[in-house]
Amino acid sequence: MGRGAASAFLGVHAGHAGFAMMALDTSVYVHASTGETGVDVLAVRHPDRSENILRHLEWITLHDSPYVDREFKERIAVWLAGRRRSAA
């Protein structure tokens, strides 16, 4: 929550850690951030089967936020696009 967050690599700034990641095989999505009174953690197995997670990931790709890394946003967009192609 200190050094990594200072560069916004692991959060917004020091003391406000956060991260999101998806397993390379897309079997698990994990998102953690600081909330008002503690740390919020979301871990979902098979995120491609959850409409709520898919909407959340779509929202990330469509909205600009200082809290979302550009590369992460692009990777989500590519994953979502590939998922749509395979469903068609």
PAMILUM-444124 format. One record per residue: residue number from 1; residue in one letter; x, y, z of N, C-alpha, C, O in turn. Coordinates in nm, 3 decimals, m for minus. Layout:
<rs>
{i NUM, aa A, n.X X, n.Y Y, n.Z Z, ca.X X, ca.Y Y, ca.Z Z, c.X X, c.Y Y, c.Z Z, o.X X, o.Y Y, o.Z Z} .
...
</rs>
This chain:
<rs>
{i 1, aa M, n.X 0.082, n.Y m0.119, n.Z 0.000, ca.X 0.000, ca.Y 0.000, ca.Z 0.000, c.X 0.086, c.Y 0.125, c.Z 0.000, o.X 0.033, o.Y 0.236, o.Z m0.008} .
{i 2, aa G, n.X 0.216, n.Y 0.111, n.Z 0.008, ca.X 0.305, ca.Y 0.226, ca.Z 0.013, c.X 0.370, c.Y 0.253, c.Z m0.120, o.X 0.315, o.Y 0.327, o.Z m0.202} .
{i 3, aa R, n.X 0.488, n.Y 0.194, n.Z m0.141, ca.X 0.567, ca.Y 0.224, ca.Z m0.260, c.X 0.496, c.Y 0.195, c.Z m0.391, o.X 0.501, o.Y 0.277, o.Z m0.483} .
{i 4, aa G, n.X 0.432, n.Y 0.080, n.Z m0.402, ca.X 0.364, ca.Y 0.045, ca.Z m0.527, c.X 0.253, c.Y 0.142, c.Z m0.562, o.X 0.233, o.Y 0.173, o.Z m0.680} .
{i 5, aa A, n.X 0.181, n.Y 0.189, n.Z m0.463, ca.X 0.070, ca.Y 0.282, ca.Z m0.488, c.X 0.120, c.Y 0.423, c.Z m0.518, o.X 0.050, o.Y 0.500, o.Z m0.583} .
{i 6, aa A, n.X 0.239, n.Y 0.456, n.Z m0.472, ca.X 0.292, ca.Y 0.591, ca.Z m0.496, c.X 0.306, c.Y 0.618, c.Z m0.645, o.X 0.291, o.Y 0.733, o.Z m0.688} .
{i 7, aa S, n.X 0.333, n.Y 0.516, n.Z m0.725, ca.X 0.348, ca.Y 0.533, ca.Z m0.869, c.X 0.217, c.Y 0.507, c.Z m0.943, o.X 0.215, o.Y 0.512, o.Z m1.066} .
{i 8, aa A, n.X 0.110, n.Y 0.479, n.Z m0.871, ca.X m0.020, ca.Y 0.443, ca.Z m0.928, c.X m0.015, c.Y 0.306, c.Z m0.995, o.X m0.108, o.Y 0.270, o.Z m1.068} .
{i 9, aa F, n.X 0.092, n.Y 0.229, n.Z m0.971, ca.X 0.099, ca.Y 0.094, ca.Z m1.026, c.X 0.006, c.Y 0.000, c.Z m0.950, o.X m0.058, o.Y m0.086, o.Z m1.011} .
{i 10, aa L, n.X m0.002, n.Y 0.016, n.Z m0.821, ca.X m0.088, ca.Y m0.069, ca.Z m0.739, c.X m0.194, c.Y 0.011, c.Z m0.665, o.X m0.234, o.Y m0.028, o.Z m0.556} .
{i 11, aa G, n.X m0.239, n.Y 0.120, n.Z m0.722, ca.X m0.343, ca.Y 0.197, ca.Z m0.657, c.X m0.345, c.Y 0.340, c.Z m0.703, o.X m0.275, o.Y 0.378, o.Z m0.797} .
{i 12, aa V, n.X m0.427, n.Y 0.419, n.Z m0.636, ca.X m0.445, ca.Y 0.558, ca.Z m0.673, c.X m0.327, c.Y 0.642, c.Z m0.624, o.X m0.271, o.Y 0.721, o.Z m0.700} .
{i 13, aa H, n.X m0.289, n.Y 0.625, n.Z m0.497, ca.X m0.172, ca.Y 0.689, ca.Z m0.438, c.X m0.141, c.Y 0.618, c.Z m0.307, o.X m0.219, o.Y 0.534, o.Z m0.262} .
{i 14, aa A, n.X m0.029, n.Y 0.650, n.Z m0.246, ca.X 0.013, ca.Y 0.582, ca.Z m0.124, c.X m0.100, c.Y 0.579, c.Z m0.022, o.X m0.164, o.Y 0.681, o.Z 0.004} .
{i 15, aa G, n.X m0.123, n.Y 0.462, n.Z 0.034, ca.X m0.231, ca.Y 0.446, ca.Z 0.130, c.X m0.364, c.Y 0.407, c.Z 0.069, o.X m0.458, o.Y 0.375, o.Z 0.142} .
{i 16, aa H, n.X m0.374, n.Y 0.409, n.Z m0.063, ca.X m0.498, ca.Y 0.374, ca.Z m0.133, c.X m0.466, c.Y 0.270, c.Z m0.240, o.X m0.467, o.Y 0.298, o.Z m0.360} .
{i 17, aa A, n.X m0.440, n.Y 0.152, n.Z m0.193, ca.X m0.402, ca.Y 0.044, ca.Z m0.286, c.X m0.520, c.Y m0.003, c.Z m0.369, o.X m0.635, o.Y 0.016, o.Z m0.331} .
{i 18, aa G, n.X m0.489, n.Y m0.063, n.Z m0.482, ca.X m0.592, ca.Y m0.121, ca.Z m0.566, c.X m0.529, c.Y m0.192, c.Z m0.684, o.X m0.421, o.Y m0.155, o.Z m0.729} .
{i 19, aa F, n.X m0.596, n.Y m0.292, n.Z m0.733, ca.X m0.549, ca.Y m0.361, ca.Z m0.853, c.X m0.664, c.Y m0.444, c.Z m0.909, o.X m0.762, o.Y m0.471, o.Z m0.841} .
{i 20, aa A, n.X m0.649, n.Y m0.483, n.Z m1.034, ca.X m0.742, ca.Y m0.576, ca.Z m1.098, c.X m0.658, c.Y m0.664, c.Z m1.188, o.X m0.561, o.Y m0.620, o.Z m1.250} .
{i 21, aa M, n.X m0.696, n.Y m0.790, n.Z m1.195, ca.X m0.622, ca.Y m0.882, ca.Z m1.282, c.X m0.712, c.Y m0.997, c.Z m1.325, o.X m0.809, o.Y m1.032, o.Z m1.257} .
{i 22, aa M, n.X m0.677, n.Y m1.053, n.Z m1.439, ca.X m0.747, ca.Y m1.171, ca.Z m1.488, c.X m0.642, c.Y m1.276, c.Z m1.517, o.X m0.536, o.Y m1.246, o.Z m1.571} .
{i 23, aa A, n.X m0.672, n.Y m1.400, n.Z m1.481, ca.X m0.581, ca.Y m1.510, ca.Z m1.510, c.X m0.558, c.Y m1.519, c.Z m1.660, o.X m0.648, o.Y m1.487, o.Z m1.739} .
{i 24, aa L, n.X m0.440, n.Y m1.562, n.Z m1.700, ca.X m0.408, ca.Y m1.571, ca.Z m1.843, c.X m0.507, c.Y m1.660, c.Z m1.918, o.X m0.534, o.Y m1.637, o.Z m2.036} .
{i 25, aa D, n.X m0.560, n.Y m1.761, n.Z m1.851, ca.X m0.658, ca.Y m1.847, ca.Z m1.917, c.X m0.801, c.Y m1.796, c.Z m1.898, o.X m0.897, o.Y m1.865, o.Z m1.933} .
{i 26, aa T, n.X m0.816, n.Y m1.676, n.Z m1.843, ca.X m0.943, ca.Y m1.604, ca.Z m1.818, c.X m1.037, c.Y m1.678, c.Z m1.723, o.X m1.157, o.Y m1.652, o.Z m1.723} .
{i 27, aa S, n.X m0.984, n.Y m1.769, n.Z m1.643, ca.X m1.070, ca.Y m1.847, ca.Z m1.554, c.X m1.105, c.Y m1.774, c.Z m1.425, o.X m1.199, o.Y m1.813, o.Z m1.356} .
{i 28, aa V, n.X m1.030, n.Y m1.669, n.Z m1.390, ca.X m1.054, ca.Y m1.597, ca.Z m1.266, c.X m1.029, c.Y m1.448, c.Z m1.288, o.X m0.933, o.Y m1.410, o.Z m1.355} .
{i 29, aa Y, n.X m1.117, n.Y m1.365, n.Z m1.232, ca.X m1.100, ca.Y m1.220, ca.Z m1.232, c.X m1.096, c.Y m1.175, c.Z m1.087, o.X m1.182, o.Y m1.213, o.Z m1.007} .
{i 30, aa V, n.X m0.996, n.Y m1.095, n.Z m1.051, ca.X m0.980, ca.Y m1.044, ca.Z m0.915, c.X m0.966, c.Y m0.893, c.Z m0.922, o.X m0.890, o.Y m0.840, o.Z m1.003} .
{i 31, aa H, n.X m1.040, n.Y m0.824, n.Z m0.836, ca.X m1.036, ca.Y m0.678, ca.Z m0.829, c.X m1.033, c.Y m0.641, c.Z m0.682, o.X m1.114, o.Y m0.689, o.Z m0.604} .
{i 32, aa A, n.X m0.941, n.Y m0.555, n.Z m0.645, ca.X m0.932, ca.Y m0.509, ca.Z m0.506, c.X m0.908, c.Y m0.359, c.Z m0.505, o.X m0.833, o.Y m0.306, o.Z m0.588} .
{i 33, aa S, n.X m0.972, n.Y m0.290, n.Z m0.412, ca.X m0.953, ca.Y m0.146, ca.Z m0.399, c.X m0.986, c.Y m0.105, c.Z m0.257, o.X m1.046, o.Y m0.181, o.Z m0.181} .
{i 34, aa T, n.X m0.948, n.Y 0.016, n.Z m0.224, ca.X m0.981, ca.Y 0.067, ca.Z m0.091, c.X m1.121, c.Y 0.127, c.Z m0.096, o.X m1.155, o.Y 0.201, o.Z m0.188} .
{i 35, aa G, n.X m1.199, n.Y 0.093, n.Z 0.003, ca.X m1.334, ca.Y 0.148, ca.Z 0.016, c.X m1.334, c.Y 0.255, c.Z 0.123, o.X m1.228, o.Y 0.299, o.Z 0.169} .
{i 36, aa E, n.X m1.451, n.Y 0.297, n.Z 0.163, ca.X m1.462, ca.Y 0.402, ca.Z 0.265, c.X m1.411, c.Y 0.356, c.Z 0.401, o.X m1.351, o.Y 0.434, o.Z 0.475} .
{i 37, aa T, n.X m1.435, n.Y 0.229, n.Z 0.434, ca.X m1.396, ca.Y 0.182, ca.Z 0.568, c.X m1.305, c.Y 0.061, c.Z 0.566, o.X m1.272, o.Y 0.008, o.Z 0.672} .
{i 38, aa G, n.X m1.262, n.Y 0.017, n.Z 0.450, ca.X m1.176, ca.Y m0.100, ca.Z 0.442, c.X m1.137, c.Y m0.130, c.Z 0.300, o.X m1.146, o.Y m0.045, o.Z 0.211} .
{i 39, aa V, n.X m1.093, n.Y m0.251, n.Z 0.279, ca.X m1.051, ca.Y m0.296, ca.Z 0.146, c.X m1.162, c.Y m0.378, c.Z 0.084, o.X m1.215, o.Y m0.470, o.Z 0.147} .
{i 40, aa D, n.X m1.197, n.Y m0.346, n.Z m0.039, ca.X m1.300, ca.Y m0.419, ca.Z m0.113, c.X m1.231, c.Y m0.520, c.Z m0.205, o.X m1.141, o.Y m0.483, o.Z m0.280} .
{i 41, aa V, n.X m1.273, n.Y m0.645, n.Z m0.200, ca.X m1.213, ca.Y m0.749, ca.Z m0.284, c.X m1.324, c.Y m0.825, c.Z m0.355, o.X m1.425, o.Y m0.864, o.Z m0.295} .
{i 42, aa L, n.X m1.303, n.Y m0.845, n.Z m0.483, ca.X m1.397, ca.Y m0.921, ca.Z m0.565, c.X m1.315, c.Y m1.029, c.Z m0.637, o.X m1.218, o.Y m0.997, o.Z m0.704} .
{i 43, aa A, n.X m1.354, n.Y m1.153, n.Z m0.622, ca.X m1.288, ca.Y m1.264, ca.Z m0.693, c.X m1.398, c.Y m1.348, c.Z m0.757, o.X m1.488, o.Y m1.397, o.Z m0.689} .
{i 44, aa V, n.X m1.390, n.Y m1.365, n.Z m0.888, ca.X m1.495, ca.Y m1.435, ca.Z m0.961, c.X m1.433, c.Y m1.543, c.Z m1.048, o.X m1.344, o.Y m1.518, o.Z m1.129} .
{i 45, aa R, n.X m1.483, n.Y m1.664, n.Z m1.030, ca.X m1.443, ca.Y m1.774, ca.Z m1.116, c.X m1.525, c.Y m1.768, c.Z m1.244, o.X m1.646, o.Y m1.743, o.Z m1.238} .
{i 46, aa H, n.X m1.463, n.Y m1.791, n.Z m1.357, ca.X m1.529, ca.Y m1.788, ca.Z m1.487, c.X m1.605, c.Y m1.657, c.Z m1.508, o.X m1.728, o.Y m1.659, o.Z m1.520} .
{i 47, aa P, n.X m1.534, n.Y m1.543, n.Z m1.512, ca.X m1.601, ca.Y m1.413, ca.Z m1.528, c.X m1.684, c.Y m1.404, c.Z m1.656, o.X m1.776, o.Y m1.323, o.Z m1.663} .
{i 48, aa D, n.X m1.652, n.Y m1.485, n.Z m1.755, ca.X m1.728, ca.Y m1.482, ca.Z m1.880, c.X m1.869, c.Y m1.537, c.Z m1.863, o.X m1.952, o.Y m1.523, o.Z m1.953} .
{i 49, aa R, n.X m1.897, n.Y m1.600, n.Z m1.749, ca.X m2.031, ca.Y m1.653, ca.Z m1.722, c.X m2.115, c.Y m1.559, c.Z m1.635, o.X m2.231, o.Y m1.590, o.Z m1.605} .
{i 50, aa S, n.X m2.059, n.Y m1.447, n.Z m1.595, ca.X m2.129, ca.Y m1.355, ca.Z m1.506, c.X m2.167, c.Y m1.227, c.Z m1.580, o.X m2.080, o.Y m1.150, o.Z m1.620} .
{i 51, aa E, n.X m2.296, n.Y m1.206, n.Z m1.599, ca.X m2.342, ca.Y m1.085, ca.Z m1.667, c.X m2.301, c.Y m0.960, c.Z m1.591, o.X m2.270, o.Y m0.858, o.Z m1.653} .
{i 52, aa N, n.X m2.301, n.Y m0.964, n.Z m1.458, ca.X m2.260, ca.Y m0.847, ca.Z m1.379, c.X m2.113, c.Y m0.813, c.Z m1.404, o.X m2.079, o.Y m0.696, o.Z m1.421} .
{i 53, aa I, n.X m2.028, n.Y m0.913, n.Z m1.406, ca.X m1.885, ca.Y m0.888, ca.Z m1.431, c.X m1.864, c.Y m0.841, c.Z m1.574, o.X m1.784, o.Y m0.750, o.Z m1.597} .
{i 54, aa L, n.X m1.933, n.Y m0.899, n.Z m1.669, ca.X m1.920, ca.Y m0.855, ca.Z m1.809, c.X m1.963, c.Y m0.710, c.Z m1.824, o.X m1.898, o.Y m0.634, o.Z m1.897} .
{i 55, aa R, n.X m2.070, n.Y m0.669, n.Z m1.757, ca.X m2.112, ca.Y m0.529, ca.Z m1.761, c.X m2.007, c.Y m0.439, c.Z m1.695, o.X m1.978, o.Y m0.331, o.Z m1.746} .
{i 56, aa H, n.X m1.951, n.Y m0.485, n.Z m1.583, ca.X m1.847, ca.Y m0.409, ca.Z m1.514, c.X m1.725, c.Y m0.390, c.Z m1.604, o.X m1.672, o.Y m0.279, o.Z m1.614} .
{i 57, aa L, n.X m1.682, n.Y m0.496, n.Z m1.670, ca.X m1.566, ca.Y m0.486, ca.Z m1.759, c.X m1.595, c.Y m0.398, c.Z m1.879, o.X m1.509, o.Y m0.322, o.Z m1.923} .
{i 58, aa E, n.X m1.715, n.Y m0.407, n.Z m1.933, ca.X m1.755, ca.Y m0.321, ca.Z m2.045, c.X m1.753, c.Y m0.175, c.Z m2.001, o.X m1.707, o.Y m0.088, o.Z m2.075} .
{i 59, aa W, n.X m1.803, n.Y m0.147, n.Z m1.881, ca.X m1.803, ca.Y m0.011, ca.Z m1.828, c.X m1.661, c.Y 0.042, c.Z m1.820, o.X m1.635, o.Y 0.158, o.Z m1.854} .
{i 60, aa I, n.X m1.568, n.Y m0.041, n.Z m1.774, ca.X m1.427, ca.Y 0.001, ca.Z m1.764, c.X m1.375, c.Y 0.044, c.Z m1.900, o.X m1.303, o.Y 0.144, o.Z m1.910} .
{i 61, aa T, n.X m1.409, n.Y m0.029, n.Z m2.005, ca.X m1.357, ca.Y 0.003, ca.Z m2.138, c.X m1.419, c.Y 0.129, c.Z m2.197, o.X m1.358, o.Y 0.194, o.Z m2.281} .
{i 62, aa L, n.X m1.540, n.Y 0.164, n.Z m2.154, ca.X m1.611, ca.Y 0.277, ca.Z m2.213, c.X m1.590, c.Y 0.411, c.Z m2.142, o.X m1.616, o.Y 0.516, o.Z m2.201} .
{i 63, aa H, n.X m1.545, n.Y 0.408, n.Z m2.019, ca.X m1.534, ca.Y 0.531, ca.Z m1.941, c.X m1.389, c.Y 0.563, c.Z m1.907, o.X m1.310, o.Y 0.475, o.Z m1.873} .
{i 64, aa D, n.X m1.355, n.Y 0.690, n.Z m1.917, ca.X m1.222, ca.Y 0.735, ca.Z m1.877, c.X m1.219, c.Y 0.751, c.Z m1.726, o.X m1.309, o.Y 0.809, o.Z m1.666} .
{i 65, aa S, n.X m1.113, n.Y 0.699, n.Z m1.666, ca.X m1.099, ca.Y 0.709, ca.Z m1.522, c.X m0.951, c.Y 0.718, c.Z m1.488, o.X m0.870, o.Y 0.644, o.Z m1.545} .
{i 66, aa P, n.X m0.914, n.Y 0.807, n.Z m1.398, ca.X m0.773, ca.Y 0.814, ca.Z m1.357, c.X m0.732, c.Y 0.692, c.Z m1.276, o.X m0.613, o.Y 0.674, o.Z m1.246} .
{i 67, aa Y, n.X m0.828, n.Y 0.607, n.Z m1.240, ca.X m0.800, ca.Y 0.490, ca.Z m1.157, c.X m0.778, c.Y 0.363, c.Z m1.238, o.X m0.746, o.Y 0.258, o.Z m1.182} .
{i 68, aa V, n.X m0.796, n.Y 0.371, n.Z m1.370, ca.X m0.783, ca.Y 0.252, ca.Z m1.455, c.X m0.664, c.Y 0.269, c.Z m1.548, o.X m0.656, o.Y 0.366, o.Z m1.623} .
{i 69, aa D, n.X m0.574, n.Y 0.175, n.Z m1.542, ca.X m0.456, ca.Y 0.174, ca.Z m1.627, c.X m0.496, c.Y 0.154, c.Z m1.774, o.X m0.578, o.Y 0.067, o.Z m1.804} .
{i 70, aa R, n.X m0.438, n.Y 0.233, n.Z m1.863, ca.X m0.473, ca.Y 0.226, ca.Z m2.006, c.X m0.449, c.Y 0.087, c.Z m2.064, o.X m0.532, o.Y 0.036, o.Z m2.139} .
{i 71, aa E, n.X m0.337, n.Y 0.025, n.Z m2.029, ca.X m0.305, ca.Y m0.109, ca.Z m2.083, c.X m0.409, c.Y m0.211, c.Z m2.035, o.X m0.453, o.Y m0.295, o.Z m2.113} .
{i 72, aa F, n.X m0.447, n.Y m0.204, n.Z m1.908, ca.X m0.548, ca.Y m0.295, ca.Z m1.855, c.X m0.680, c.Y m0.277, c.Z m1.930, o.X m0.747, o.Y m0.374, o.Z m1.965} .
{i 73, aa K, n.X m0.716, n.Y m0.152, n.Z m1.954, ca.X m0.838, ca.Y m0.119, ca.Z m2.026, c.X m0.836, c.Y m0.178, c.Z m2.168, o.X m0.935, o.Y m0.234, o.Z m2.214} .
{i 74, aa E, n.X m0.722, n.Y m0.164, n.Z m2.235, ca.X m0.708, ca.Y m0.217, ca.Z m2.371, c.X m0.717, c.Y m0.370, c.Z m2.373, o.X m0.779, o.Y m0.428, o.Z m2.462} .
{i 75, aa R, n.X m0.655, n.Y m0.434, n.Z m2.274, ca.X m0.659, ca.Y m0.580, ca.Z m2.268, c.X m0.801, c.Y m0.631, c.Z m2.244, o.X m0.842, o.Y m0.733, o.Z m2.300} .
{i 76, aa I, n.X m0.875, n.Y m0.560, n.Z m2.160, ca.X m1.015, ca.Y m0.598, ca.Z m2.137, c.X m1.094, c.Y m0.585, c.Z m2.267, o.X m1.172, o.Y m0.674, o.Z m2.302} .
{i 77, aa A, n.X m1.074, n.Y m0.475, n.Z m2.339, ca.X m1.145, ca.Y m0.453, ca.Z m2.465, c.X m1.116, c.Y m0.563, c.Z m2.565, o.X m1.207, o.Y m0.611, o.Z m2.634} .
{i 78, aa V, n.X m0.991, n.Y m0.605, n.Z m2.575, ca.X m0.953, ca.Y m0.713, ca.Z m2.667, c.X m1.020, c.Y m0.843, c.Z m2.625, o.X m1.074, o.Y m0.916, o.Z m2.709} .
{i 79, aa W, n.X m1.018, n.Y m0.872, n.Z m2.495, ca.X m1.080, ca.Y m0.995, ca.Z m2.445, c.X m1.230, c.Y m0.995, c.Z m2.472, o.X m1.284, o.Y m1.096, o.Z m2.517} .
{i 80, aa L, n.X m1.297, n.Y m0.883, n.Z m2.447, ca.X m1.440, ca.Y m0.874, ca.Z m2.472, c.X m1.472, c.Y m0.890, c.Z m2.621, o.X m1.568, o.Y m0.958, o.Z m2.658} .
{i 81, aa A, n.X m1.391, n.Y m0.827, n.Z m2.706, ca.X m1.412, ca.Y m0.837, ca.Z m2.851, c.X m1.395, c.Y m0.981, c.Z m2.898, o.X m1.473, o.Y m1.029, o.Z m2.980} .
{i 82, aa G, n.X m1.294, n.Y m1.051, n.Z m2.848, ca.X m1.272, ca.Y m1.191, ca.Z m2.884, c.X m1.387, c.Y m1.278, c.Z m2.837, o.X m1.427, o.Y m1.372, o.Z m2.905} .
{i 83, aa R, n.X m1.438, n.Y m1.247, n.Z m2.720, ca.X m1.552, ca.Y m1.322, ca.Z m2.667, c.X m1.676, c.Y m1.304, c.Z m2.755, o.X m1.750, o.Y m1.399, o.Z m2.781} .
{i 84, aa R, n.X m1.696, n.Y m1.180, n.Z m2.801, ca.X m1.812, ca.Y m1.153, ca.Z m2.891, c.X m1.797, c.Y m1.227, c.Z m3.023, o.X m1.894, o.Y m1.282, o.Z m3.076} .
{i 85, aa R, n.X m1.674, n.Y m1.228, n.Z m3.078, ca.X m1.651, ca.Y m1.296, ca.Z m3.206, c.X m1.677, c.Y m1.447, c.Z m3.193, o.X m1.738, o.Y m1.507, o.Z m3.282} .
{i 86, aa S, n.X m1.633, n.Y m1.506, n.Z m3.084, ca.X m1.651, ca.Y m1.650, ca.Z m3.068, c.X m1.797, c.Y m1.687, c.Z m3.042, o.X m1.839, o.Y m1.799, o.Z m3.070} .
{i 87, aa A, n.X m1.875, n.Y m1.592, n.Z m2.989, ca.X m2.017, ca.Y m1.617, ca.Z m2.964, c.X m2.099, c.Y m1.608, c.Z m3.092, o.X m2.207, o.Y m1.666, o.Z m3.103} .
{i 88, aa A, n.X m2.047, n.Y m1.533, n.Z m3.191, ca.X m2.122, ca.Y m1.511, ca.Z m3.315, c.X m2.116, c.Y m1.628, c.Z m3.409, o.X m2.174, o.Y m1.623, o.Z m3.518} .
</rs>
